[in-house]
Amino acid sequence: MQSSKVSTKYQITIPREIREKIGISAGDVVIFEAKKDKIRLEKLEEFYREHAGSIKVKEPVKAVKEARKRLWE
């Protein structure tokens, strides 16, 4: 287990071992999910890959735009 200090701007540094293990590079987008006292961090493309095909829609472009909007709200 590794640790990272929260800065005054509430930023953290993801330890190198973890970045390398899940393939995070500078500029990548990650998703945070909070459950009780734990936080899950996932690379955005992994999230899409895991959920690909799970939602059936008639207008895929519109659905993707709406999903992106919800992620950033």
C-alpha positions in Angstrom: 0.0 0.0 0.0 1.3 3.5 -0.9 0.3 6.9 0.2 0.2 10.4 -1.2 -0.3 13.8 0.5 -3.2 16.0 -0.5 -2.0 19.5 -1.5 -3.6 22.8 -0.5 -5.4 22.6 -3.9 -6.7 19.1 -3.0 -4.5 17.5 -5.6 -2.7 14.2 -5.2 0.1 12.4 -7.0 -0.6 8.9 -8.1 2.4 6.7 -7.1 4.5 5.5 -10.0 3.9 1.8 -9.3 0.1 2.4 -9.5 0.3 4.6 -12.6 2.4 1.9 -14.4 0.1 -0.9 -13.2 -3.0 0.6 -14.7 -1.4 2.5 -17.5 -2.1 6.1 -16.5 -0.1 8.8 -18.4 0.0 12.5 -18.2 -3.2 13.9 -19.8 -5.3 10.8 -19.3 -8.7 11.2 -17.8 -9.7 9.1 -14.8 -13.0 8.5 -13.0 -13.4 8.7 -9.3 -16.2 6.8 -7.5 -16.7 7.2 -3.7 -18.4 4.5 -1.7 -18.5 5.0 2.1 -14.9 5.5 3.2 -13.2 4.3 -0.1 -12.5 5.9 -3.4 -12.1 4.0 -6.7 -10.0 5.4 -9.4 -10.3 4.1 -13.0 -8.9 5.1 -16.3 -11.7 6.4 -18.5 -11.0 4.1 -21.4 -11.2 1.1 -19.1 -14.6 2.2 -17.9 -15.9 2.5 -21.5 -14.3 -0.9 -22.4 -16.0 -2.6 -19.4 -19.4 -1.2 -20.2 -19.3 -1.4 -24.0 -22.5 -2.9 -25.4 -24.3 -2.8 -22.1 -26.5 0.0 -23.1 -28.7 -0.3 -26.2 -29.7 3.0 -27.7 -31.1 4.2 -31.0 -29.0 7.3 -31.1 -25.5 6.3 -29.9 -23.8 9.7 -30.5 -26.5 11.5 -28.4 -26.1 8.9 -25.7 -22.4 9.3 -25.5 -22.7 13.1 -25.3 -25.2 12.7 -22.5 -23.0 10.2 -20.6 -20.0 12.6 -20.9 -22.1 15.5 -19.7 -23.2 13.4 -16.6 -19.6 12.5 -15.9 -18.5 16.1 -15.7 -21.4 17.4 -13.7 
